[in-house]
Amino acid sequence: MPSPQLPTPEEKFADAKRLLGLPRIVVICGSTRFMAEMAEADLRETAAGRIVVKPGCDLKSPHGLWADPAEAEALKGRLDELHRAKIRLADEVLVVGDYVGDSTRAEIAYARTLGRPVRFTHFEADPGA
């Protein structure tokens, strides 16, 4: 008789979210050139009863935290890893904007390898369409 399969960490996490009665969690992805559109998507998703996580830093806008080029590069790596964690946390991904660059394309691919559904504000931006 085969031994029962233990649940994966992902299955345990999904069960915990269900037991806690958490609403769906949506992570917003896209180029930081669409920060205003991300804020609008956040508003709409929140009003629809979803928990929203999204990029919190726009490295293209000047700020003292990333004024030094070396620190900006190091921060970019940390933010990329943080965003992958947000994708793991989320139940689904919403890609905002009509342009998908390399970083967003990688996030979409990552989400799809995890089995996360991916929605687009602009269907034509889907690199898999």
trRosetta pair geometry for C-beta under 8 A, 3 or more apart (Angstrom, degrees):
i j d omega theta_ij theta_ji phi_ij phi_ji
7 11 4.0 -125 -170 91 101 127
7 12 5.1 127 116 -55 124 81
7 15 7.3 -11 -175 -9 161 138
8 11 4.7 99 50 5 76 100
8 12 7.0 -138 94 -3 41 86
9 12 5.5 -55 -147 38 34 113
9 13 6.2 36 154 -22 67 106
10 13 5.7 -53 -147 35 30 112
10 14 6.4 31 153 -19 64 105
10 114 7.9 -171 -124 -161 144 95
11 14 5.7 -51 -145 36 32 111
11 15 6.3 34 153 -19 64 105
12 15 5.7 -55 -150 37 30 112
12 16 6.3 33 152 -22 65 105
13 16 5.6 -52 -148 34 32 113
13 17 6.5 33 153 -19 64 102
14 17 5.8 -51 -150 34 32 111
14 18 6.6 32 151 -17 63 105
15 18 5.7 -56 -151 37 33 111
15 19 6.2 32 153 -18 68 107
16 19 5.7 -54 -143 39 31 111
16 20 6.2 26 157 -14 65 110
17 20 5.9 -60 -146 43 28 108
17 22 4.6 -72 -164 44 81 125
17 25 7.7 -94 -142 -9 142 117
17 91 7.8 -177 138 -66 162 111
18 21 7.5 32 176 -71 33 34
18 22 7.7 -73 -66 36 21 82
22 25 7.0 -3 145 -43 123 101
22 51 6.9 -32 180 -9 102 139
23 49 5.4 -144 -141 150 149 83
23 50 5.6 -153 136 -117 119 39
23 51 5.6 143 76 -17 98 87
24 49 8.0 73 35 109 88 82
24 50 4.9 -39 80 -123 90 98
24 51 7.2 -165 97 29 40 79
24 91 4.6 -99 -154 56 83 145
24 92 6.6 6 176 14 121 108
25 50 6.9 148 -109 -178 19 89
25 51 4.5 -29 -108 74 74 108
25 52 7.7 172 -159 -81 59 22
25 53 6.8 18 -179 0 102 105
25 89 6.0 -79 128 135 152 86
25 90 4.6 -134 113 -126 97 57
25 91 5.1 119 49 1 71 88
25 92 7.8 159 86 30 52 65
26 45 5.1 -107 58 -165 149 145
26 50 4.8 36 -4 151 114 139
26 51 7.1 162 22 80 68 52
26 52 5.4 -21 70 -107 95 69
26 53 7.5 178 90 29 47 66
26 90 6.0 56 -143 -151 14 118
26 91 7.1 -46 -71 56 51 84
26 92 5.5 -24 -111 75 75 89
26 93 7.4 138 -162 -112 68 16
26 94 5.4 25 179 -9 117 114
27 52 7.8 138 -100 -161 28 55
27 53 5.0 -25 -109 73 76 95
27 54 6.9 155 -165 -83 56 49
27 83 7.7 127 180 -166 131 74
27 86 4.6 131 -124 141 131 101
27 87 5.4 -125 64 -90 164 51
27 89 7.1 111 -62 70 121 91
27 90 3.8 -105 -17 -49 102 154
27 92 7.7 -172 26 95 71 41
27 93 5.4 -29 68 -111 91 69
27 94 7.3 177 84 26 41 73
27 111 7.9 -157 65 -100 124 127
28 38 5.1 126 143 -147 145 97
28 41 5.6 131 -115 99 132 131
28 42 6.5 -70 -28 -68 151 82
28 45 7.7 -154 -62 2 108 154
28 52 6.5 24 -22 -169 108 102
28 53 7.2 -163 18 93 76 44
28 54 3.7 -2 51 -106 114 103
28 55 7.2 -94 92 4 94 74
28 93 7.9 135 -104 -164 18 62
28 94 5.2 -31 -106 74 65 98
28 95 7.9 138 -163 -99 56 22
28 96 5.7 13 -168 -16 104 120
29 55 7.9 90 -122 -32 42 101
29 83 7.4 101 -108 -179 91 122
29 87 7.6 30 -65 -84 124 107
29 93 5.6 1 2 -171 120 109
29 94 7.2 161 24 80 72 44
29 95 5.1 -32 76 -102 96 70
29 96 7.2 168 78 15 41 77
29 104 5.5 135 152 -137 105 87
29 107 4.7 -176 -144 118 144 146
29 108 7.0 -179 103 -61 155 72
29 111 7.6 -122 -21 -33 152 141
30 34 4.8 -45 132 59 131 135
30 37 7.4 -67 108 88 160 116
30 38 6.3 -165 55 -75 123 106
30 95 5.5 127 -71 -167 90 62
30 96 3.9 -88 -20 60 158 77
30 97 4.5 130 -164 14 130 116
30 100 7.7 -84 -127 -103 66 67
30 104 5.6 33 -120 -111 29 137
31 34 5.5 91 72 4 78 98
31 97 5.7 -80 36 73 94 169
31 99 5.8 -11 0 90 142 104
31 100 7.6 -160 -32 -115 100 29
31 101 5.5 84 -84 5 110 115
31 103 7.7 116 -97 62 64 110
31 104 6.1 -68 -49 -34 66 134
32 35 5.6 17 -172 -54 65 99
32 55 6.2 -103 -94 111 91 158
32 58 4.4 151 -177 -131 128 84
32 59 6.8 146 17 33 170 68
32 60 5.5 164 95 12 126 114
32 61 7.9 -125 151 -9 126 93
33 60 7.1 2 -73 46 68 164
33 97 7.2 95 79 -125 90 151
33 99 7.4 4 62 60 130 132
34 37 4.2 -45 -176 46 94 119
34 38 5.7 107 119 -31 85 89
34 96 5.0 -179 131 118 140 105
34 97 3.8 -113 -66 -68 155 122
34 99 7.9 178 -41 47 120 93
35 38 5.4 -50 -146 33 33 116
35 39 6.6 38 153 -22 64 100
35 55 7.6 -91 -107 81 87 115
35 58 5.3 -33 -71 -80 144 138
36 39 5.7 -49 -154 30 34 113
36 40 6.7 33 148 -16 63 103
37 40 5.5 -51 -150 36 37 113
37 41 6.3 39 150 -19 67 104
37 96 4.9 163 119 170 110 121
37 97 5.9 132 78 -70 153 77
37 121 7.0 -172 168 78 123 171
38 41 5.5 -52 -145 38 33 112
38 42 6.2 42 150 -26 65 103
38 54 5.3 143 176 -173 120 146
38 55 6.9 -38 -169 41 169 94
38 96 5.1 174 -83 54 69 165
39 42 5.5 -48 -148 31 31 118
39 43 6.6 37 150 -21 62 102
40 43 5.6 -50 -153 32 33 115
40 44 6.5 28 153 -14 65 106
41 44 5.8 -56 -146 40 33 109
41 45 6.0 29 157 -16 68 110
41 52 7.8 159 120 -142 80 141
41 54 7.8 131 83 -92 109 143
41 94 6.0 179 175 126 135 138
41 96 5.1 -118 -20 -92 154 127
41 121 6.5 -95 -90 -70 125 132
42 45 6.1 -58 -141 41 25 106
42 46 6.0 25 159 -19 63 112
42 52 4.8 153 -138 131 76 158
42 54 5.9 -83 -79 -12 116 146
43 46 5.9 -60 -146 38 23 110
43 47 6.3 22 156 -17 62 110
44 47 5.8 -54 -145 38 29 111
44 48 6.4 26 154 -17 62 108
45 48 5.6 -59 -150 39 32 111
45 50 4.6 -62 170 64 89 122
45 52 4.8 111 93 -78 128 121
45 94 6.8 -138 -75 -5 139 161
46 49 7.8 82 177 -45 31 12
46 50 6.6 -96 -87 64 31 68
46 51 8.0 44 -107 -117 73 24
46 52 5.5 -73 -61 -2 86 125
53 86 4.6 -152 121 -152 135 116
53 89 6.7 40 14 85 158 131
53 90 6.5 -130 42 -71 114 107
54 86 7.9 153 -72 177 13 156
55 58 7.2 93 129 -72 123 65
55 79 7.4 48 -141 180 93 117
55 83 6.6 -7 -90 -97 81 120
57 63 7.8 -114 -153 42 96 155
57 65 7.7 -95 -133 89 130 138
57 66 7.6 107 177 -21 130 137
57 75 7.4 -89 124 158 164 121
57 79 5.9 -98 52 -111 124 142
58 61 4.4 47 100 10 111 109
59 66 5.5 -74 -134 118 86 169
59 72 6.1 117 -158 -160 118 101
59 75 7.0 159 -99 100 121 118
59 76 6.2 7 -69 -85 168 92
59 79 7.5 -159 -42 27 121 163
62 67 7.2 44 -163 -96 82 84
63 66 5.8 49 72 33 92 86
63 67 7.0 -129 95 -49 40 81
64 67 5.2 -24 -136 -19 38 122
65 71 7.5 -138 159 136 52 127
65 75 7.0 107 142 -103 97 159
66 71 6.0 -155 -127 107 51 95
66 72 3.9 85 -173 -100 97 84
66 75 5.3 -102 -97 45 108 154
67 71 7.6 20 56 62 52 125
67 72 7.6 -174 41 -52 10 109
68 71 4.1 66 75 16 106 111
68 72 6.5 -174 86 -16 51 84
69 72 5.4 -52 -143 34 32 116
69 73 6.5 33 158 -20 65 102
70 73 5.9 -53 -152 33 31 110
70 74 6.6 27 151 -14 64 107
71 74 5.6 -55 -147 41 35 111
71 75 6.0 38 153 -22 68 108
72 75 5.6 -54 -144 38 29 112
72 76 6.4 38 153 -28 63 102
73 76 5.7 -46 -150 26 31 115
73 77 7.1 31 152 -16 60 100
74 77 5.9 -55 -160 33 35 111
74 78 6.7 29 148 -14 66 107
75 78 5.6 -58 -150 40 37 110
75 79 6.0 35 154 -20 71 107
76 79 5.8 -56 -144 39 28 110
76 80 6.3 34 155 -24 64 104
77 80 5.7 -50 -148 31 30 113
77 81 6.7 26 155 -13 62 104
78 81 5.9 -57 -152 39 33 108
78 82 6.2 35 150 -21 66 108
79 82 5.3 -51 -144 37 35 116
79 83 6.3 36 155 -22 66 103
80 83 5.8 -54 -149 34 29 109
80 84 6.7 32 151 -19 62 102
80 103 7.2 -113 -112 -145 105 110
81 84 5.6 -49 -151 33 35 113
81 85 6.7 39 148 -20 63 101
82 85 5.5 -53 -156 33 35 115
82 86 6.7 39 146 -21 65 100
83 86 5.3 -44 -150 31 40 116
83 87 6.6 44 148 -21 65 98
83 107 6.5 -53 136 -109 121 124
84 87 5.5 -48 -152 32 37 114
84 88 6.6 39 148 -19 65 101
84 107 7.5 -139 -87 -118 66 79
84 110 6.1 -82 -126 165 94 159
85 88 5.6 -50 -150 35 36 112
85 89 6.4 39 149 -21 65 105
86 89 5.5 -53 -149 36 33 116
86 90 6.2 35 154 -27 66 108
87 90 5.8 -54 -144 30 31 113
87 93 6.4 6 -129 -85 92 116
87 107 6.4 -169 -70 -163 143 88
87 110 5.9 70 113 111 163 115
87 111 5.1 -114 -162 -85 123 87
87 114 6.8 143 140 25 102 153
87 116 6.6 -131 -178 3 87 165
88 114 6.6 -144 -105 -128 63 158
90 93 6.3 102 107 -72 146 63
90 111 7.9 -26 75 -126 121 111
90 116 6.4 56 96 -138 97 140
91 116 7.1 154 156 -136 26 93
91 117 7.9 3 140 33 69 97
92 116 5.8 160 -117 -178 36 91
92 117 4.5 -23 -123 68 102 93
92 118 7.3 180 -170 -82 77 29
92 119 6.6 36 161 -3 120 102
93 107 7.4 167 -150 143 145 100
93 108 7.1 176 117 -112 153 60
93 111 4.4 -21 -25 -142 148 163
93 116 5.3 80 -15 130 100 126
93 117 7.1 -168 30 95 73 49
93 118 4.6 -16 70 -112 110 73
93 119 7.0 178 91 27 56 65
94 118 8.0 166 -84 -161 23 54
94 119 5.0 -17 -110 70 69 101
94 120 7.7 160 -162 -89 56 21
94 121 7.1 61 174 -43 95 87
95 100 6.8 4 180 -96 138 111
95 104 6.5 101 -140 -176 111 118
95 108 6.4 4 -73 -84 138 110
95 118 6.4 28 -17 -178 110 100
95 119 7.0 -171 22 91 73 47
95 120 4.8 -20 65 -108 104 72
95 121 6.9 -131 96 8 58 77
95 125 6.4 -151 122 105 125 126
95 126 7.6 136 58 -88 146 67
96 121 5.0 38 -127 1 54 134
97 100 7.6 151 91 -65 101 59
97 121 6.7 68 -6 57 25 121
97 122 6.5 -59 123 14 26 125
97 125 6.6 118 101 -108 63 165
98 121 7.9 -86 -59 91 63 94
98 122 4.1 -40 -96 92 71 178
98 124 6.9 15 -149 74 89 102
98 125 5.3 -154 -151 -65 36 117
99 125 6.6 -75 -27 -125 8 117
100 104 4.7 -125 -152 96 74 124
100 105 5.4 104 151 -65 106 80
100 108 7.1 0 -157 -18 136 141
100 125 5.0 128 -28 176 106 96
100 126 7.8 83 -26 -102 154 15
100 127 5.6 -120 96 -44 149 102
101 104 5.5 89 51 20 64 100
101 105 6.7 -115 109 -9 30 97
102 105 5.6 -56 -142 36 27 115
102 106 6.4 28 158 -20 64 105
103 106 5.8 -56 -153 34 29 110
103 107 6.6 30 149 -19 64 105
104 107 5.4 -51 -148 35 37 114
104 108 6.4 41 152 -21 67 101
105 108 5.7 -51 -150 33 31 113
105 109 6.5 31 152 -17 63 105
105 127 5.4 52 -125 -25 99 160
106 109 5.7 -53 -147 38 33 112
106 110 6.2 36 152 -22 65 106
107 110 5.6 -53 -146 36 31 114
107 111 6.3 33 155 -20 65 105
108 111 5.8 -54 -148 36 29 111
108 112 6.3 25 155 -16 64 108
108 118 5.7 68 -144 -136 86 158
108 126 7.9 163 -155 -142 151 65
108 127 6.4 139 82 31 154 113
108 128 7.5 -157 147 -15 130 109
109 112 5.8 -58 -147 39 30 109
109 113 6.5 31 154 -21 65 104
110 113 5.9 -55 -150 32 30 109
110 114 6.7 21 152 -11 63 108
111 114 5.8 -65 -155 41 32 108
111 116 4.1 -76 -175 63 88 122
111 118 5.5 112 104 -74 135 109
112 115 7.5 51 -172 -75 35 19
112 116 6.9 -90 -74 54 30 73
112 118 6.3 -45 -67 -18 89 129
112 128 7.6 108 -80 -44 161 155
118 126 7.6 131 115 -122 118 103
120 123 5.2 134 81 -95 124 36
120 125 5.4 -179 -161 61 133 100
120 126 5.2 -114 -35 -58 153 92
121 125 7.8 18 61 26 67 137
122 125 4.4 73 89 -11 101 113
123 126 6.0 -29 -175 -6 51 113
123 129 6.6 108 162 -93 80 160
124 129 7.0 -121 -131 75 33 153
126 129 3.8 89 83 -24 112 109
